[in-house]
Amino acid sequence: MINILRYTEYLYIIVAGFSIYRIFTDWNTDRNSAYFFIFFAIVSIGMFLFRRSYRKKFEQRKQDNNKDT
């Protein structure tokens, strides 16, 4: 379960990287598309940080439960 959560974190970083690439390539040609990818980049980075903190809390809770038993 934890490994799957790690992979999804990095998928969000990949989406953010692709979005940033598209922002730079589309900025002068299609400004509306660039704004759309700015939104995706911000959401992807936010989801990465959220998923990472959630996974760390989950791991900490699992360690605490193993120490108690």
Backbone atoms as SQL, in Angstrom:
CREATE TABLE atoms (id INTEGER PRIMARY KEY, chain TEXT, resi INTEGER, resn TEXT, atom TEXT, x REAL, y REAL, z REAL);
INSERT INTO atoms VALUES
  (1, 'A', 1, 'MET', 'N', 0.833, -1.194, 0.000),
  (2, 'A', 1, 'MET', 'CA', 0.000, 0.000, 0.000),
  (3, 'A', 1, 'MET', 'C', 0.877, 1.258, 0.000),
  (4, 'A', 2, 'ILE', 'N', 1.900, 1.244, 0.828),
  (5, 'A', 2, 'ILE', 'CA', 2.765, 2.422, 0.937),
  (6, 'A', 2, 'ILE', 'C', 3.492, 2.671, -0.379),
  (7, 'A', 3, 'ASN', 'N', 3.935, 1.603, -1.049),
  (8, 'A', 3, 'ASN', 'CA', 4.657, 1.771, -2.310),
  (9, 'A', 3, 'ASN', 'C', 3.780, 2.418, -3.371),
  (10, 'A', 4, 'ILE', 'N', 2.510, 2.060, -3.405),
  (11, 'A', 4, 'ILE', 'CA', 1.590, 2.666, -4.363),
  (12, 'A', 4, 'ILE', 'C', 1.455, 4.161, -4.081),
  (13, 'A', 5, 'LEU', 'N', 1.385, 4.533, -2.820),
  (14, 'A', 5, 'LEU', 'CA', 1.281, 5.946, -2.472),
  (15, 'A', 5, 'LEU', 'C', 2.527, 6.718, -2.895),
  (16, 'A', 6, 'ARG', 'N', 3.682, 6.084, -2.806),
  (17, 'A', 6, 'ARG', 'CA', 4.919, 6.741, -3.254),
  (18, 'A', 6, 'ARG', 'C', 4.900, 6.989, -4.751),
  (19, 'A', 7, 'TYR', 'N', 4.437, 6.018, -5.513),
  (20, 'A', 7, 'TYR', 'CA', 4.407, 6.174, -6.964),
  (21, 'A', 7, 'TYR', 'C', 3.421, 7.252, -7.389),
  (22, 'A', 8, 'THR', 'N', 2.285, 7.332, -6.725),
  (23, 'A', 8, 'THR', 'CA', 1.315, 8.367, -7.101),
  (24, 'A', 8, 'THR', 'C', 1.850, 9.758, -6.792),
  (25, 'A', 9, 'GLU', 'N', 2.657, 9.879, -5.761),
  (26, 'A', 9, 'GLU', 'CA', 3.283, 11.178, -5.473),
  (27, 'A', 9, 'GLU', 'C', 4.117, 11.637, -6.664),
  (28, 'A', 10, 'TYR', 'N', 4.927, 10.744, -7.169),
  (29, 'A', 10, 'TYR', 'CA', 5.821, 11.110, -8.259),
  (30, 'A', 10, 'TYR', 'C', 5.086, 11.287, -9.578),
  (31, 'A', 11, 'LEU', 'N', 3.940, 10.647, -9.728),
  (32, 'A', 11, 'LEU', 'CA', 3.123, 10.909, -10.918),
  (33, 'A', 11, 'LEU', 'C', 2.643, 12.360, -10.934),
  (34, 'A', 12, 'TYR', 'N', 2.302, 12.874, -9.768),
  (35, 'A', 12, 'TYR', 'CA', 1.896, 14.279, -9.694),
  (36, 'A', 12, 'TYR', 'C', 3.047, 15.210, -10.056),
  (37, 'A', 13, 'ILE', 'N', 4.259, 14.869, -9.659),
  (38, 'A', 13, 'ILE', 'CA', 5.422, 15.684, -10.020),
  (39, 'A', 13, 'ILE', 'C', 5.662, 15.627, -11.530),
  (40, 'A', 14, 'ILE', 'N', 5.453, 14.459, -12.132),
  (41, 'A', 14, 'ILE', 'CA', 5.615, 14.340, -13.580),
  (42, 'A', 14, 'ILE', 'C', 4.586, 15.189, -14.310),
  (43, 'A', 15, 'VAL', 'N', 3.354, 15.171, -13.845),
  (44, 'A', 15, 'VAL', 'CA', 2.308, 16.001, -14.457),
  (45, 'A', 15, 'VAL', 'C', 2.655, 17.478, -14.299),
  (46, 'A', 16, 'ALA', 'N', 3.170, 17.860, -13.153),
  (47, 'A', 16, 'ALA', 'CA', 3.558, 19.261, -12.936),
  (48, 'A', 16, 'ALA', 'C', 4.706, 19.641, -13.869),
  (49, 'A', 17, 'GLY', 'N', 5.676, 18.765, -14.027),
  (50, 'A', 17, 'GLY', 'CA', 6.789, 19.045, -14.933),
  (51, 'A', 17, 'GLY', 'C', 6.331, 19.196, -16.368),
  (52, 'A', 18, 'PHE', 'N', 5.445, 18.321, -16.817),
  (53, 'A', 18, 'PHE', 'CA', 4.895, 18.426, -18.162),
  (54, 'A', 18, 'PHE', 'C', 4.110, 19.723, -18.334),
  (55, 'A', 19, 'SER', 'N', 3.349, 20.080, -17.305),
  (56, 'A', 19, 'SER', 'CA', 2.571, 21.317, -17.373),
  (57, 'A', 19, 'SER', 'C', 3.479, 22.540, -17.457),
  (58, 'A', 20, 'ILE', 'N', 4.550, 22.540, -16.705),
  (59, 'A', 20, 'ILE', 'CA', 5.496, 23.664, -16.749),
  (60, 'A', 20, 'ILE', 'C', 6.161, 23.740, -18.121),
  (61, 'A', 21, 'TYR', 'N', 6.484, 22.588, -18.688),
  (62, 'A', 21, 'TYR', 'CA', 7.037, 22.564, -20.042),
  (63, 'A', 21, 'TYR', 'C', 6.055, 23.178, -21.042),
  (64, 'A', 22, 'ARG', 'N', 4.777, 22.782, -20.927),
  (65, 'A', 22, 'ARG', 'CA', 3.778, 23.315, -21.848),
  (66, 'A', 22, 'ARG', 'C', 3.530, 24.804, -21.628),
  (67, 'A', 23, 'ILE', 'N', 3.696, 25.283, -20.408),
  (68, 'A', 23, 'ILE', 'CA', 3.545, 26.716, -20.145),
  (69, 'A', 23, 'ILE', 'C', 4.593, 27.486, -20.935),
  (70, 'A', 24, 'PHE', 'N', 5.848, 27.032, -20.875),
  (71, 'A', 24, 'PHE', 'CA', 6.921, 27.731, -21.579),
  (72, 'A', 24, 'PHE', 'C', 6.786, 27.634, -23.098),
  (73, 'A', 25, 'THR', 'N', 6.305, 26.500, -23.595),
  (74, 'A', 25, 'THR', 'CA', 6.195, 26.361, -25.044),
  (75, 'A', 25, 'THR', 'C', 4.978, 27.083, -25.607),
  (76, 'A', 26, 'ASP', 'N', 3.904, 27.197, -24.833),
  (77, 'A', 26, 'ASP', 'CA', 2.662, 27.805, -25.338),
  (78, 'A', 26, 'ASP', 'C', 2.491, 29.269, -24.961),
  (79, 'A', 27, 'TRP', 'N', 3.374, 29.832, -24.173),
  (80, 'A', 27, 'TRP', 'CA', 3.171, 31.180, -23.644),
  (81, 'A', 27, 'TRP', 'C', 3.008, 32.223, -24.746),
  (82, 'A', 28, 'ASN', 'N', 3.847, 32.192, -25.763),
  (83, 'A', 28, 'ASN', 'CA', 3.777, 33.206, -26.819),
  (84, 'A', 28, 'ASN', 'C', 2.758, 32.881, -27.901),
  (85, 'A', 29, 'THR', 'N', 2.374, 31.630, -28.044),
  (86, 'A', 29, 'THR', 'CA', 1.465, 31.261, -29.125),
  (87, 'A', 29, 'THR', 'C', 0.013, 31.163, -28.670),
  (88, 'A', 30, 'ASP', 'N', -0.233, 30.544, -27.531),
  (89, 'A', 30, 'ASP', 'CA', -1.606, 30.328, -27.058),
  (90, 'A', 30, 'ASP', 'C', -1.659, 30.606, -25.556),
  (91, 'A', 31, 'ARG', 'N', -1.943, 31.832, -25.212),
  (92, 'A', 31, 'ARG', 'CA', -1.898, 32.257, -23.814),
  (93, 'A', 31, 'ARG', 'C', -2.973, 31.552, -22.974),
  (94, 'A', 32, 'ASN', 'N', -4.161, 31.306, -23.534),
  (95, 'A', 32, 'ASN', 'CA', -5.226, 30.631, -22.770),
  (96, 'A', 32, 'ASN', 'C', -4.826, 29.210, -22.395),
  (97, 'A', 33, 'SER', 'N', -4.181, 28.517, -23.300),
  (98, 'A', 33, 'SER', 'CA', -3.695, 27.172, -23.005),
  (99, 'A', 33, 'SER', 'C', -2.629, 27.215, -21.918),
  (100, 'A', 34, 'ALA', 'N', -1.791, 28.233, -21.949),
  (101, 'A', 34, 'ALA', 'CA', -0.753, 28.365, -20.925),
  (102, 'A', 34, 'ALA', 'C', -1.378, 28.581, -19.544),
  (103, 'A', 35, 'TYR', 'N', -2.430, 29.378, -19.463),
  (104, 'A', 35, 'TYR', 'CA', -3.115, 29.580, -18.179),
  (105, 'A', 35, 'TYR', 'C', -3.721, 28.280, -17.668),
  (106, 'A', 36, 'PHE', 'N', -4.248, 27.498, -18.588),
  (107, 'A', 36, 'PHE', 'CA', -4.816, 26.201, -18.221),
  (108, 'A', 36, 'PHE', 'C', -3.741, 25.301, -17.612),
  (109, 'A', 37, 'PHE', 'N', -2.550, 25.290, -18.207),
  (110, 'A', 37, 'PHE', 'CA', -1.467, 24.461, -17.687),
  (111, 'A', 37, 'PHE', 'C', -0.865, 25.042, -16.410),
  (112, 'A', 38, 'ILE', 'N', -0.955, 26.344, -16.209),
  (113, 'A', 38, 'ILE', 'CA', -0.543, 26.922, -14.921),
  (114, 'A', 38, 'ILE', 'C', -1.413, 26.354, -13.807),
  (115, 'A', 39, 'PHE', 'N', -2.716, 26.290, -14.071),
  (116, 'A', 39, 'PHE', 'CA', -3.647, 25.715, -13.099),
  (117, 'A', 39, 'PHE', 'C', -3.277, 24.263, -12.796),
  (118, 'A', 40, 'PHE', 'N', -3.010, 23.458, -13.852),
  (119, 'A', 40, 'PHE', 'CA', -2.633, 22.064, -13.637),
  (120, 'A', 40, 'PHE', 'C', -1.338, 21.931, -12.858),
  (121, 'A', 41, 'ALA', 'N', -0.381, 22.788, -13.124),
  (122, 'A', 41, 'ALA', 'CA', 0.897, 22.721, -12.413),
  (123, 'A', 41, 'ALA', 'C', 0.701, 23.015, -10.926),
  (124, 'A', 42, 'ILE', 'N', -0.078, 24.025, -10.617),
  (125, 'A', 42, 'ILE', 'CA', -0.312, 24.380, -9.213),
  (126, 'A', 42, 'ILE', 'C', -1.058, 23.270, -8.487),
  (127, 'A', 43, 'VAL', 'N', -2.090, 22.727, -9.113),
  (128, 'A', 43, 'VAL', 'CA', -2.869, 21.648, -8.491),
  (129, 'A', 43, 'VAL', 'C', -2.000, 20.396, -8.313),
  (130, 'A', 44, 'SER', 'N', -1.171, 20.088, -9.300),
  (131, 'A', 44, 'SER', 'CA', -0.315, 18.898, -9.202),
  (132, 'A', 44, 'SER', 'C', 0.703, 19.027, -8.077),
  (133, 'A', 45, 'ILE', 'N', 1.297, 20.181, -7.939),
  (134, 'A', 45, 'ILE', 'CA', 2.258, 20.389, -6.849),
  (135, 'A', 45, 'ILE', 'C', 1.551, 20.325, -5.501),
  (136, 'A', 46, 'GLY', 'N', 0.370, 20.905, -5.416),
  (137, 'A', 46, 'GLY', 'CA', -0.406, 20.831, -4.177),
  (138, 'A', 46, 'GLY', 'C', -0.788, 19.405, -3.823),
  (139, 'A', 47, 'MET', 'N', -1.191, 18.631, -4.825),
  (140, 'A', 47, 'MET', 'CA', -1.540, 17.235, -4.575),
  (141, 'A', 47, 'MET', 'C', -0.313, 16.418, -4.175),
  (142, 'A', 48, 'PHE', 'N', 0.849, 16.734, -4.763),
  (143, 'A', 48, 'PHE', 'CA', 2.078, 16.053, -4.364),
  (144, 'A', 48, 'PHE', 'C', 2.350, 16.295, -2.885),
  (145, 'A', 49, 'LEU', 'N', 2.266, 17.556, -2.460),
  (146, 'A', 49, 'LEU', 'CA', 2.540, 17.872, -1.054),
  (147, 'A', 49, 'LEU', 'C', 1.510, 17.243, -0.130),
  (148, 'A', 50, 'PHE', 'N', 0.234, 17.232, -0.543),
  (149, 'A', 50, 'PHE', 'CA', -0.819, 16.627, 0.263),
  (150, 'A', 50, 'PHE', 'C', -0.611, 15.120, 0.392),
  (151, 'A', 51, 'ARG', 'N', -0.359, 14.460, -0.735),
  (152, 'A', 51, 'ARG', 'CA', -0.152, 13.010, -0.712),
  (153, 'A', 51, 'ARG', 'C', 1.076, 12.628, 0.100),
  (154, 'A', 52, 'ARG', 'N', 2.114, 13.432, -0.005),
  (155, 'A', 52, 'ARG', 'CA', 3.339, 13.141, 0.734),
  (156, 'A', 52, 'ARG', 'C', 3.100, 13.234, 2.242),
  (157, 'A', 53, 'SER', 'N', 2.416, 14.288, 2.676),
  (158, 'A', 53, 'SER', 'CA', 2.147, 14.425, 4.111),
  (159, 'A', 53, 'SER', 'C', 1.207, 13.316, 4.593),
  (160, 'A', 54, 'TYR', 'N', 0.237, 12.944, 3.762),
  (161, 'A', 54, 'TYR', 'CA', -0.683, 11.870, 4.122),
  (162, 'A', 54, 'TYR', 'C', 0.067, 10.546, 4.274),
  (163, 'A', 55, 'ARG', 'N', 0.978, 10.251, 3.342),
  (164, 'A', 55, 'ARG', 'CA', 1.757, 9.014, 3.411),
  (165, 'A', 55, 'ARG', 'C', 2.644, 8.992, 4.645),
  (166, 'A', 56, 'LYS', 'N', 3.273, 10.113, 4.965),
  (167, 'A', 56, 'LYS', 'CA', 4.148, 10.167, 6.146),
  (168, 'A', 56, 'LYS', 'C', 3.351, 9.972, 7.429),
  (169, 'A', 57, 'LYS', 'N', 2.157, 10.551, 7.500),
  (170, 'A', 57, 'LYS', 'CA', 1.309, 10.333, 8.669),
  (171, 'A', 57, 'LYS', 'C', 0.896, 8.874, 8.770),
  (172, 'A', 58, 'PHE', 'N', 0.575, 8.269, 7.634),
  (173, 'A', 58, 'PHE', 'CA', 0.191, 6.868, 7.608),
  (174, 'A', 58, 'PHE', 'C', 1.342, 5.982, 8.066),
  (175, 'A', 59, 'GLU', 'N', 2.565, 6.253, 7.595),
  (176, 'A', 59, 'GLU', 'CA', 3.732, 5.483, 8.015),
  (177, 'A', 59, 'GLU', 'C', 4.005, 5.661, 9.502),
  (178, 'A', 60, 'GLN', 'N', 3.863, 6.877, 9.999),
  (179, 'A', 60, 'GLN', 'CA', 4.097, 7.132, 11.423),
  (180, 'A', 60, 'GLN', 'C', 3.073, 6.394, 12.278),
  (181, 'A', 61, 'ARG', 'N', 1.824, 6.411, 11.854),
  (182, 'A', 61, 'ARG', 'CA', 0.783, 5.708, 12.595),
  (183, 'A', 61, 'ARG', 'C', 1.054, 4.206, 12.596),
  (184, 'A', 62, 'LYS', 'N', 1.531, 3.673, 11.470),
  (185, 'A', 62, 'LYS', 'CA', 1.844, 2.250, 11.388),
  (186, 'A', 62, 'LYS', 'C', 3.003, 1.897, 12.313),
  (187, 'A', 63, 'GLN', 'N', 4.024, 2.752, 12.372),
  (188, 'A', 63, 'GLN', 'CA', 5.159, 2.512, 13.267),
  (189, 'A', 63, 'GLN', 'C', 4.721, 2.582, 14.720),
  (190, 'A', 64, 'ASP', 'N', 3.870, 3.545, 15.051),
  (191, 'A', 64, 'ASP', 'CA', 3.398, 3.673, 16.429),
  (192, 'A', 64, 'ASP', 'C', 2.570, 2.454, 16.835),
  (193, 'A', 65, 'ASN', 'N', 1.758, 1.928, 15.920),
  (194, 'A', 65, 'ASN', 'CA', 0.965, 0.746, 16.237),
  (195, 'A', 65, 'ASN', 'C', 1.851, -0.477, 16.397),
  (196, 'A', 66, 'ASN', 'N', 2.927, -0.575, 15.637),
  (197, 'A', 66, 'ASN', 'CA', 3.836, -1.717, 15.774),
  (198, 'A', 66, 'ASN', 'C', 4.625, -1.662, 17.080),
  (199, 'A', 67, 'LYS', 'N', 4.919, -0.467, 17.573),
  (200, 'A', 67, 'LYS', 'CA', 5.647, -0.335, 18.847),
  (201, 'A', 67, 'LYS', 'C', 4.770, -0.718, 20.017),
  (202, 'A', 68, 'ASP', 'N', 3.459, -0.446, 19.905),
  (203, 'A', 68, 'ASP', 'CA', 2.546, -0.742, 20.991),
  (204, 'A', 68, 'ASP', 'C', 2.283, -2.239, 21.134),
  (205, 'A', 69, 'THR', 'N', 2.375, -2.987, 20.065),
  (206, 'A', 69, 'THR', 'CA', 2.058, -4.410, 20.159),
  (207, 'A', 69, 'THR', 'C', 3.265, -5.271, 20.369);
